């Protein structure tokens, strides 16, 4: 699967089916530009939108009115006390659109329903002993049907689509892995839901979602690393995502430890006999990866994500910062997507394709 700028899916199509979202799907370039600005800089005034986009005040007013009519943006309370007329902050409406994100892993499948600003409003994990096509196919379909059945009608009517993300490597069984990666999930899930389906590599999608919703909102250059049973990096330069190679841990029990964490993702903490040593090993591997990268490209920020409880990820980031030292040229930050970040990355795919510009923009 190719890596895309700002993680649009491999193909972008406007749905031909009659759904509640069709009237707001075909946005113009300028409307996408304004929504991209508001995504990364919530609360901008019309004047600030004009300055950041280069569009005229009249054009900004027309676009904001159209987006407000479609419930895609909200106006805040006017800010007074400054010279001149009061300014009104404008932000994306979290209830303006929704999407379903599915991440398929080696022994699990995560599904989230996300609002328009990347908040997972429902989430569920499904587990299987080993990734086999029949099990994965059935589980993915059930996950979509369950998510849609549990959602209020108002949310179902504003679903922008389904995002699906898969790893580059599906595990030890080459035949099953190839069958899963080659399977037409787009057609399968579209039939189950009546929605368009967008597919991308899991870490690439998460790196883009971090840019849209998380710690990389206003960064054009950063290193993004996801801790799964491997450390999987993505280098982002000028807003373009470049794939790396999986960096395996030198820890025999990494798969069992990840299973342990998957079961505790939403808990306040995780425990285990090998937890401290495991965190140290992960931090060491991340440090080696960042140091190696520094020989070829200099980035000021490394963002660490993972399918881990927040407390465990925070410990990894803290340990990595200690190893790197205060004089390090690379700041270490924790992902803001949380332990369901890969599924949130999948859920971001329909939003990007339907509503966002092709590259990150900044009001600065």
C-alpha positions as CSV (number, residue, x, y, z in Angstrom):
1,X,0.0,0.0,0.0
2,X,1.5,3.4,-1.0
3,X,2.2,6.1,1.6
4,X,0.3,9.3,0.9
5,X,0.7,13.0,1.6
6,X,-1.3,13.8,4.7
7,X,-2.6,10.2,4.4
8,X,-5.4,10.4,1.9
9,X,-6.5,6.8,1.0
10,X,-5.4,5.2,-2.3
11,X,-8.4,6.5,-4.1
12,X,-10.8,9.3,-3.6
13,X,-14.4,9.0,-4.8
14,X,-17.6,10.7,-4.2
15,X,-20.3,8.3,-3.2
16,X,-23.1,7.7,-5.7
17,X,-25.3,6.2,-3.1
18,X,-28.0,8.3,-1.5
19,X,-26.9,8.9,2.1
20,X,-27.3,11.7,4.6
21,X,-23.8,12.9,4.0
22,X,-24.0,13.3,0.2
23,X,-25.1,16.9,0.3
24,X,-21.9,17.9,2.1
25,X,-19.4,15.5,0.4
26,X,-18.3,17.4,-2.7
27,X,-16.6,20.4,-1.0
28,X,-14.7,22.9,-3.1
29,X,-11.0,23.4,-2.8
30,X,-11.5,26.7,-0.8
31,X,-13.9,25.0,1.6
32,X,-11.4,22.2,2.2
33,X,-8.7,24.8,2.8
34,X,-10.8,26.6,5.5
35,X,-11.7,23.3,7.2
36,X,-8.0,22.2,7.2
37,X,-7.1,25.5,8.8
38,X,-9.8,25.1,11.5
39,X,-8.8,21.5,12.1
40,X,-5.2,22.6,13.0
41,X,-6.1,26.0,14.4
42,X,-9.5,25.9,16.1
43,X,-11.1,29.2,17.1
44,X,-9.8,31.3,14.2
45,X,-11.8,34.4,13.3
46,X,-12.9,35.3,9.8
47,X,-10.1,37.8,9.6
48,X,-7.5,35.2,10.6
49,X,-8.9,32.7,8.2
50,X,-8.5,35.3,5.4
51,X,-4.9,36.1,6.4
52,X,-4.0,32.4,6.6
53,X,-5.7,31.4,3.3
54,X,-5.2,34.5,1.2
55,X,-9.0,34.5,0.4
56,X,-11.0,37.7,0.4
57,X,-13.3,38.6,3.3
58,X,-16.3,38.1,1.1
59,X,-15.2,34.6,0.0
60,X,-14.5,33.7,3.7
61,X,-18.0,34.9,4.7
62,X,-19.7,32.8,1.9
63,X,-17.7,29.7,2.8
64,X,-18.3,30.0,6.6
65,X,-22.1,30.5,6.0
66,X,-22.1,27.4,3.8
67,X,-20.2,25.3,6.3
68,X,-22.4,26.5,9.1
69,X,-25.5,25.6,7.2
70,X,-24.2,22.1,6.8
71,X,-23.4,21.9,10.5
72,X,-19.7,21.5,9.8
73,X,-18.5,24.5,11.8
74,X,-19.7,26.3,14.9
75,X,-19.3,29.9,15.9
76,X,-18.2,30.8,19.4
77,X,-19.0,33.8,21.5
78,X,-17.8,37.1,20.2
79,X,-14.6,38.4,21.8
80,X,-14.9,42.0,22.9
81,X,-12.6,44.5,24.5
82,X,-10.2,45.0,21.6
83,X,-9.9,47.9,19.2
84,X,-12.5,47.5,16.4
85,X,-15.6,45.3,16.1
86,X,-15.8,42.1,18.2
87,X,-14.3,38.9,16.6
88,X,-16.1,35.6,16.5
89,X,-14.0,32.4,16.8
90,X,-14.9,29.6,14.4
91,X,-14.3,25.9,15.0
92,X,-15.1,22.6,13.4
93,X,-18.3,21.1,14.8
94,X,-17.4,17.8,16.5
95,X,-20.9,16.6,15.6
96,X,-20.7,17.7,12.0
97,X,-19.4,14.4,10.7
98,X,-18.5,10.9,12.0
99,X,-16.5,8.0,10.7
100,X,-15.8,4.4,11.6
101,X,-12.2,3.3,11.9
102,X,-11.0,-0.3,11.8
103,X,-7.5,-1.4,12.5
104,X,-6.6,-5.0,11.8
105,X,-3.7,-6.5,13.8
106,X,-2.1,-9.9,14.2
107,X,-4.4,-11.2,16.8
108,X,-6.9,-8.3,17.3
109,X,-9.2,-6.0,15.5
110,X,-10.0,-2.5,16.9
111,X,-13.0,-0.5,15.8
112,X,-13.8,3.1,16.8
113,X,-16.4,5.6,15.8
114,X,-14.8,9.0,15.7
115,X,-16.3,12.5,15.7
116,X,-15.2,15.2,13.3
117,X,-12.2,16.3,15.5
118,X,-10.8,12.9,16.2
119,X,-12.5,12.0,19.5
120,X,-13.3,8.3,19.7
121,X,-17.0,8.3,20.9
122,X,-17.2,4.5,20.9
123,X,-14.6,1.8,20.7
124,X,-14.4,-2.0,20.9
125,X,-11.7,-4.6,20.6
126,X,-12.2,-8.1,19.0
127,X,-9.6,-10.8,19.5
128,X,-8.7,-14.0,17.6
129,X,-6.0,-16.6,18.1
130,X,-4.3,-15.9,14.8
131,X,-5.0,-13.7,11.8
132,X,-6.8,-15.9,9.3
133,X,-8.8,-14.5,6.5
134,X,-12.1,-16.0,7.4
135,X,-11.9,-14.8,11.0
136,X,-10.7,-11.4,10.1
137,X,-13.3,-10.9,7.4
138,X,-16.1,-12.0,9.6
139,X,-14.9,-9.9,12.6
140,X,-14.5,-6.8,10.4
141,X,-18.0,-7.1,9.1
142,X,-19.4,-7.7,12.6
143,X,-17.5,-4.7,13.9
144,X,-19.0,-2.4,11.4
145,X,-22.5,-3.7,11.8
146,X,-22.2,-3.4,15.6
147,X,-20.8,0.1,15.5
148,X,-23.6,1.3,13.2
149,X,-26.3,-0.5,15.2
150,X,-25.2,1.1,18.5
151,X,-24.9,4.6,17.0
152,X,-27.9,7.0,17.3
153,X,-29.6,7.7,13.9
154,X,-28.3,11.3,13.9
155,X,-24.7,9.9,13.8
156,X,-25.4,7.2,11.3
157,X,-26.9,9.8,9.0
158,X,-23.7,11.8,9.1
159,X,-21.2,9.0,8.6
160,X,-18.5,10.1,6.1
161,X,-17.3,6.6,5.5
162,X,-15.2,3.7,6.9
163,X,-11.4,3.8,7.2
164,X,-9.5,0.5,7.3
165,X,-5.8,0.2,8.2
166,X,-3.6,-2.9,8.1
167,X,0.0,-3.5,9.0
168,X,2.6,-4.3,6.3
169,X,3.3,-7.7,8.0
170,X,0.4,-9.8,9.1
171,X,2.4,-12.5,10.9
172,X,4.2,-15.8,10.4
173,X,1.7,-17.5,8.0
174,X,2.7,-16.2,4.6
175,X,-0.3,-17.6,2.9
176,X,-2.8,-16.2,5.3
177,X,-1.0,-12.9,5.5
178,X,-1.1,-12.5,1.7
179,X,-4.7,-13.5,1.6
180,X,-5.7,-10.9,4.1
181,X,-3.7,-8.1,2.5
182,X,-5.0,-9.0,-0.9
183,X,-8.7,-9.4,0.2
184,X,-11.2,-6.8,-1.1
185,X,-12.3,-5.4,2.2
186,X,-13.5,-2.3,0.4
187,X,-16.3,-4.2,-1.4
188,X,-17.0,-6.4,1.7
189,X,-17.5,-3.5,4.1
190,X,-19.2,-1.3,1.6
191,X,-21.9,-4.0,1.1
192,X,-22.3,-4.3,4.9
193,X,-22.6,-0.6,5.5
194,X,-23.6,1.2,2.4
195,X,-20.6,3.5,2.9
196,X,-17.4,4.1,1.0
197,X,-14.3,2.4,2.4
198,X,-10.8,3.9,2.4
199,X,-7.7,1.7,3.1
200,X,-4.2,2.7,4.2
201,X,-1.2,1.3,6.0
202,X,-1.8,1.4,9.8
203,X,1.2,3.5,10.9
204,X,1.0,5.8,7.9
205,X,-2.6,6.5,8.7
206,X,-1.8,7.1,12.4
207,X,1.0,9.5,11.6
208,X,-1.4,11.5,9.5
209,X,-4.1,11.5,12.2
210,X,-1.4,12.8,14.6
211,X,-0.9,15.7,12.3
212,X,-4.7,16.3,12.0
213,X,-5.7,15.8,15.6
214,X,-2.7,15.3,17.9
215,X,0.8,16.3,18.8
216,X,1.9,17.1,15.3
217,X,-0.9,19.5,14.5
218,X,1.5,22.3,13.6
219,X,4.6,20.4,12.7
220,X,5.8,19.8,9.1
221,X,8.8,17.8,10.1
222,X,8.9,15.0,12.7
223,X,9.7,11.4,13.4
224,X,6.7,9.2,14.3
225,X,7.2,5.9,16.0
226,X,4.5,3.4,16.9
227,X,5.3,0.7,19.5
228,X,3.6,-2.5,18.5
229,X,5.3,-5.9,18.7
230,X,7.9,-3.9,16.7
231,X,8.9,-0.3,16.6
232,X,7.5,1.0,13.3
233,X,8.8,4.5,12.2
234,X,7.5,7.1,9.8
235,X,9.6,10.1,8.9
236,X,7.5,13.2,8.0
237,X,9.3,15.9,6.1
238,X,7.5,18.9,4.6
239,X,4.2,17.2,5.5
240,X,5.1,14.2,3.4
241,X,5.1,10.8,5.1
242,X,8.0,8.4,4.3
243,X,7.9,4.8,5.2
244,X,10.7,3.2,7.2
245,X,11.5,-0.4,8.1
246,X,10.2,-2.2,11.2
247,X,12.7,-2.1,14.0
248,X,12.3,-5.4,16.0
249,X,12.7,-5.4,19.8
250,X,15.5,-7.6,21.3
251,X,13.0,-8.9,23.8
252,X,11.8,-12.5,23.7
253,X,8.4,-11.9,25.3
254,X,7.4,-8.8,23.3
255,X,4.3,-10.5,21.7
256,X,3.0,-11.7,25.1
257,X,3.7,-8.3,26.6
258,X,1.7,-6.5,23.9
259,X,-1.2,-8.9,24.5
260,X,-1.1,-8.0,28.1
261,X,-1.2,-4.3,27.3
262,X,-4.0,-4.7,24.8
263,X,-6.2,-6.1,27.5
264,X,-5.3,-3.1,29.8
265,X,-5.3,-0.2,27.4
266,X,-8.1,1.7,29.1
267,X,-6.9,1.0,32.6
268,X,-5.0,3.5,34.8
269,X,-1.9,1.5,34.8
270,X,-0.3,-1.8,33.7
271,X,1.7,-4.2,35.7
272,X,3.9,-7.2,35.1
273,X,7.1,-8.9,36.3
274,X,9.0,-7.7,33.2
275,X,7.4,-4.3,32.7
276,X,10.4,-2.1,33.9
277,X,12.9,-4.1,31.8
278,X,10.5,-4.0,28.8
279,X,10.1,-0.3,29.0
280,X,13.9,0.1,29.2
281,X,14.4,-2.1,26.1
282,X,11.8,-0.1,24.1
283,X,13.4,3.2,25.2
284,X,16.8,2.0,24.2
285,X,15.6,0.8,20.8
286,X,13.9,4.1,20.2
287,X,17.0,6.0,21.1
288,X,19.1,4.0,18.7
289,X,16.5,4.6,16.0
290,X,16.5,8.4,16.6
291,X,20.3,8.5,16.7
292,X,20.6,6.6,13.4
293,X,18.1,9.0,11.8
294,X,20.2,11.9,12.9
295,X,23.0,10.9,10.5
296,X,20.8,11.5,7.5
297,X,18.0,13.9,8.5
298,X,17.5,16.3,11.4
299,X,14.1,16.6,12.9
300,X,13.4,18.6,16.0
301,X,10.6,16.4,17.3
302,X,10.0,12.6,17.8
303,X,6.5,11.6,18.6
304,X,6.0,8.2,20.3
305,X,2.8,6.3,20.0
306,X,1.6,2.8,20.8
307,X,-1.2,0.4,21.6
308,X,-0.3,0.9,25.3
309,X,-1.9,2.2,28.4
310,X,-1.2,6.0,28.8
311,X,0.9,5.4,31.9
312,X,3.1,2.9,30.1
313,X,3.6,5.2,27.1
314,X,4.4,8.1,29.4
315,X,7.1,5.9,31.2
316,X,8.6,5.1,27.8
317,X,8.7,8.7,26.8
318,X,10.2,9.7,30.2
319,X,12.9,7.0,30.0
320,X,13.7,7.9,26.4
321,X,14.1,11.6,27.4
322,X,16.5,10.6,30.1
323,X,18.6,8.5,27.8
324,X,18.6,11.2,25.1
325,X,19.7,13.9,27.7
326,X,18.9,17.5,28.1
327,X,21.2,18.5,25.3
328,X,19.5,16.4,22.7
329,X,18.5,18.2,19.5
330,X,15.3,16.1,19.2
331,X,12.4,16.8,21.6
332,X,10.5,13.7,22.7
333,X,6.7,14.0,22.8
334,X,4.0,11.5,23.6
335,X,1.2,10.9,21.0
336,X,-2.2,12.5,21.8
337,X,-4.2,9.8,20.1
338,X,-4.0,7.4,23.0
339,X,-3.9,3.6,23.0
340,X,-6.5,3.4,20.2
341,X,-4.4,5.5,17.9
342,X,-4.2,3.1,15.0
343,X,-8.0,2.8,14.8
344,X,-8.3,6.6,15.1
345,X,-5.8,6.8,12.2
346,X,-8.1,4.7,10.1
347,X,-11.1,6.8,11.1
348,X,-9.3,9.9,9.9
349,X,-9.1,8.6,6.3
350,X,-12.7,9.4,5.3
351,X,-12.4,12.9,6.9
352,X,-9.3,13.7,4.9
353,X,-10.8,12.5,1.7
354,X,-14.1,14.2,2.1
355,X,-13.2,17.5,3.8
356,X,-9.5,18.3,4.1
357,X,-6.9,19.8,1.9
358,X,-4.1,17.6,0.5
359,X,-1.4,18.9,2.8
360,X,-1.2,20.4,6.3
361,X,-1.6,24.1,6.5
362,X,-0.8,26.5,9.3
363,X,-2.1,29.8,10.4
364,X,1.3,30.8,11.6
